[in-house]
Amino acid sequence: MADSNSEPKAPETEPESADEPGALITDLMQLVVNMNRVLFHLEKAAKDASINISLTDWILLQTLSSEGPQPMSKAVQKIGMSWQRIYQQCTPLQAAGLLSMTQMDDRSKVLEISPSGKAACANP
């Protein structure tokens, strides 16, 4: 059984060429391994920082950290979630002090990551 404190390891196989029948399976295996690594590091960072953020929270915070403040409408397009889901996601993140939502006009808000939010997503 794998140690829960050790990082998931990549399979010991070489990637196959795209022309070979098993290439898709090999690519899918590599994707799963990489996703497991992200989830492992996210869980570790959350425990280390005593925060509770989901993968989608981390993706939003990482986007704001790397690209700076942006209108919520741009985040909706960039991340590929619905307007309602982004808003539902931002409300607890704002309450936790990880980001701010500033009203621009009657309809638009600008999202900005806080220093605490940057720390939460610093080491995926």
Contacts in CASP RR format, 6 or more apart in sequence:
PFRMAT RR
TARGET T0000
AUTHOR 0000-0000-0000
METHOD contacts of the structure
MODEL  1
MADSNSEPKAPETEPESADEPGALITDLMQLVVNMNRVLFHLEKAAKDAS
INISLTDWILLQTLSSEGPQPMSKAVQKIGMSWQRIYQQCTPLQAAGLLS
MTQMDDRSKVLEISPSGKAACANP
2 8 0 8 1.000
7 37 0 8 1.000
7 40 0 8 1.000
7 41 0 8 1.000
8 33 0 8 1.000
8 36 0 8 1.000
8 37 0 8 1.000
8 40 0 8 1.000
9 33 0 8 1.000
10 30 0 8 1.000
10 33 0 8 1.000
11 29 0 8 1.000
11 30 0 8 1.000
11 33 0 8 1.000
13 26 0 8 1.000
13 29 0 8 1.000
15 23 0 8 1.000
15 26 0 8 1.000
15 27 0 8 1.000
15 30 0 8 1.000
16 22 0 8 1.000
16 23 0 8 1.000
16 26 0 8 1.000
17 23 0 8 1.000
38 55 0 8 1.000
38 124 0 8 1.000
39 55 0 8 1.000
41 123 0 8 1.000
41 124 0 8 1.000
42 53 0 8 1.000
42 55 0 8 1.000
42 58 0 8 1.000
42 124 0 8 1.000
45 120 0 8 1.000
45 121 0 8 1.000
45 122 0 8 1.000
45 123 0 8 1.000
45 124 0 8 1.000
46 52 0 8 1.000
46 53 0 8 1.000
46 120 0 8 1.000
49 119 0 8 1.000
49 120 0 8 1.000
51 96 0 8 1.000
51 98 0 8 1.000
51 120 0 8 1.000
53 61 0 8 1.000
53 93 0 8 1.000
53 98 0 8 1.000
53 120 0 8 1.000
53 121 0 8 1.000
56 79 0 8 1.000
56 81 0 8 1.000
56 89 0 8 1.000
57 89 0 8 1.000
57 93 0 8 1.000
57 98 0 8 1.000
58 120 0 8 1.000
58 121 0 8 1.000
58 124 0 8 1.000
59 79 0 8 1.000
60 75 0 8 1.000
60 79 0 8 1.000
60 86 0 8 1.000
60 89 0 8 1.000
60 90 0 8 1.000
60 93 0 8 1.000
60 99 0 8 1.000
60 111 0 8 1.000
61 93 0 8 1.000
61 98 0 8 1.000
61 99 0 8 1.000
61 113 0 8 1.000
61 117 0 8 1.000
61 118 0 8 1.000
61 120 0 8 1.000
61 121 0 8 1.000
62 121 0 8 1.000
62 124 0 8 1.000
63 75 0 8 1.000
63 78 0 8 1.000
63 79 0 8 1.000
64 70 0 8 1.000
64 75 0 8 1.000
64 99 0 8 1.000
64 111 0 8 1.000
64 112 0 8 1.000
64 113 0 8 1.000
65 113 0 8 1.000
65 117 0 8 1.000
65 118 0 8 1.000
65 121 0 8 1.000
67 78 0 8 1.000
68 112 0 8 1.000
68 113 0 8 1.000
69 110 0 8 1.000
69 111 0 8 1.000
69 112 0 8 1.000
69 113 0 8 1.000
70 78 0 8 1.000
70 110 0 8 1.000
70 111 0 8 1.000
71 104 0 8 1.000
71 108 0 8 1.000
71 109 0 8 1.000
71 110 0 8 1.000
71 111 0 8 1.000
72 83 0 8 1.000
72 86 0 8 1.000
72 87 0 8 1.000
72 90 0 8 1.000
72 101 0 8 1.000
72 108 0 8 1.000
72 109 0 8 1.000
72 110 0 8 1.000
72 111 0 8 1.000
73 83 0 8 1.000
73 108 0 8 1.000
75 86 0 8 1.000
75 111 0 8 1.000
76 82 0 8 1.000
76 83 0 8 1.000
76 86 0 8 1.000
79 86 0 8 1.000
81 89 0 8 1.000
90 99 0 8 1.000
90 101 0 8 1.000
90 111 0 8 1.000
93 99 0 8 1.000
93 117 0 8 1.000
94 100 0 8 1.000
94 101 0 8 1.000
96 116 0 8 1.000
97 114 0 8 1.000
97 116 0 8 1.000
97 117 0 8 1.000
98 113 0 8 1.000
98 114 0 8 1.000
98 116 0 8 1.000
98 117 0 8 1.000
98 120 0 8 1.000
99 111 0 8 1.000
99 112 0 8 1.000
99 113 0 8 1.000
99 114 0 8 1.000
99 117 0 8 1.000
100 111 0 8 1.000
100 112 0 8 1.000
100 114 0 8 1.000
101 109 0 8 1.000
101 110 0 8 1.000
101 111 0 8 1.000
102 109 0 8 1.000
102 110 0 8 1.000
102 112 0 8 1.000
103 109 0 8 1.000
104 110 0 8 1.000
END
